[in-house]
């Protein structure tokens, strides 16, 4: 029985073989291109190695996907391991050389000595790709909102006195017709009152329009920047609207991939929409591979990590931190779930209040809510029942 380790690259893959319980891989390696010709060369080389029980590669980047899919389609067992696992395995062997051949040999030995479980490499890959794409678009839109906030501070800083969130739909409706304080002063009150978001039903209204006019008259916005700020705001709002339409299309595509009972149960949790449910399903994968909820928390990196050696342990409140060492995509989804849950999920909202009353900071309390949110996901998914806020009672 042999194990093949493959160090995957953008244009070249390097393969090495470890045979029959050997402690070291063979020195000779195979270098192949990452295209069809290289795949054919790899197939021929592996056929000459006898029985290959397992192929091991790292899940870094995305270059492993075509190769793993090719090998799995040929009936070859493939184990895609976490790069951290490979890194610490190499350290445990005191490996100092860092090169493609050395990494391929190390992966072959890792496969022989630890026997990682082979799984279909791209199982759930379409859902994972779709959910990450939606999250990427949402993050890009958030960056646009941050740039808009800076321009609002320069063009109409008093806008925040009317709208708690200057990036909300009503505030953006105002900025579309009057992007600066000077533009608001020039605009008729009736035109401001009629402003509404694209596709929206409610207009701004006469009261808020009058309030904006009064604030614009006393605005401290520098007039020297008025024209440039107005131009930049109009460009950014165009980007925002484009991303909004792209997000809706991507979420509709994502929703079409979620037609199963698990997705419906997860979306019964307040704060979990199609994008969040898809991310939870894609990043967690098989929930039954975790023996308990603590393993799931550790996988997401939302479990507490103690750093209390020496002077660090003098304050128990600050000696524990969120580990943040797990799946970053899953952690982002859980953060959004907790943030929305503090307003709309009675279980999360109550948990947040308890932590704040105990003296925790806002971010510390939100971190506890992230753990609580993932525990709710665990319960709903494993129990096979929709979310029930009175389940404990």
C-alpha positions, 0 to 999 in steps of 0.5 A: 500500500502506498500513499501519494502526497501532492503539493499543489501550485498554480502552474505546477503540482509536485507528487511524492510517494510513501510506501508500506508503513515507511517513515520517510517518502521516496526522494524522487518526485514527479513535477507536472503541469496543472493542465490536462497534459499534466493530469495525464502524466500524473495518472500514468505515474500513479499507475506505476506505483502499484496500489495507491490507497490514498492521495493527500493534498492541502486545501490552501487556495483554490488550485487543489480543486480541479486536481482533487475532482479529477482524482476522485472521478477516477475512483481514487481516495482523496484526503484534503487536509487543513494547511495548519495540520500539515504545518504542525505535522512538519514541525513535529518532524523538525522539518526545516526545508521549505520547498515544493518537493519537501512539502509533497514528501511531508504530505505523503508521510502525513497520509501514511502515519495519520491516515486522514479520512478520505471524503469527496473533495467537492461535496457541497462545493457549489453551495460553498462557492455560492454562499461565499460569493454572496458574502463577498458582495455583502462585504464589498457593499459594506466597504462602499458604505464606509466610503460614503460615511466619510463623504457624508462627514465632509458634505453634510455631517448633520445628516446623522442628526436625522438618520441614526444610520446614514447608510440606511435606505432613507438616507441614501434616498436623500443623497440621490437627490441632494448629496451635500448640504449645499444641494439640500439648501438649493432643493425645494422642500417638496422635492426632498419630501418625495424622495424614496429608495428605488422600488420603495413605497414610503417617501421621506415626508414633509417633516424630515424634509423640513428638518434637513433643510433647517440643518443644511442652513447651519451646516459646517460642511466646507464649501470648497469640497462641495462639488467633488464630494457630490460627484464622489457620492453619486459614483458610490451610490451607483456602486451601491445600487449595482451591488444591491442588484447583484446581491439580490441575484446571487441570493436568489441563485443561492436560495435555489440550492437550499431546497432541503429540510435542514435549510428550512429548519435553520431559516426558522432561527430569527436572524438566519436568512438564505445566505447565512443558512447556506454558509452554515451548511456549506462550511459545517458540512456534515454536522454528525462529524462533531461529537459535541457542540464544543467541537463545533465551536472550536471548528468555528474559532468562537471558543474562549482561549486563555492567555493568563501567563505572567501579568496577563492573568492579573485581570480575569476579565481580559485573560480570556479571548475568542480563539479566532483560529477556526473557519473564518467564513463560518465565523463571519456568518455566525457574527452576522447571525448574532448581531441580528439576533440581539434585535430579533432573536429572543434567546440571543437578545436575552443572552446579550442582556445578561452578559451586559448586566454582568459587566461585559463590554458590547463586543465581549457580550456579542462574542458570547452571543456568537457561541450561543448562536452556533449552539442554536444551530447545533440544536436545530440541526441535530434535533431535526426540529425548527427553532423554538424559543421556549425549548428549554422551558 
